Amino acid sequence: MMFDFLSRSKKLNNAAHQLFLKVIEQSRDDSFYKNYKVEDSLDGRFDLMTMHMSIILNKLEQHSEINDAKLVRRSLQEIMFDNLDLSLREIGVGDLGVGKKIKVMAEAFYGRVAVYQALFKSNNHRDLSEALKRNLYRGRDIEEGVLSEMVNYVFLQWESVNGQSIMDIIKGNISFLTIEGEM
């Protein structure tokens, strides 16, 4: 009985790792940086990751009555913050500075996730545009066409993930739309 729990826990953790790898792969697509003017920096990558994570977390939260969905959601967030911690250390942030930076990143992450998830439900393109200008583009001037396409991408991605099977996602199987094909 105990080994069944450990095996299930390991499977869910592996699924969360697979989901996180998909988020990172999607967030690092060159089109975001070349065509959609996201800054190719630690901040830009963080904000793209946050945007994609909020889509998956929203889907998992919609199914919080399924215990495995809650466990994958928690594990996915833990994996993300472990990865951020490791990344900061790799770029030379000292032990004392990592904790402070992670705290700031966590506040930014959870704030953005709350805003994005509320906007997904409202389908408010204008407010999502403002949120992306403020967060993803860090207040820089962005052409309206580029911003509009990014907003469309986010809503299309949300709709796509929302339409996928929760059981597949709990197993770590998720499909993101391709950027070029959808924009």
Helices and strands as residue ranges (DSSP letters): H 2-27, H 30-34, H 42-62, H 67-90, H 95-122, H 125-134, H 144-162, H 166-170, H 179-182
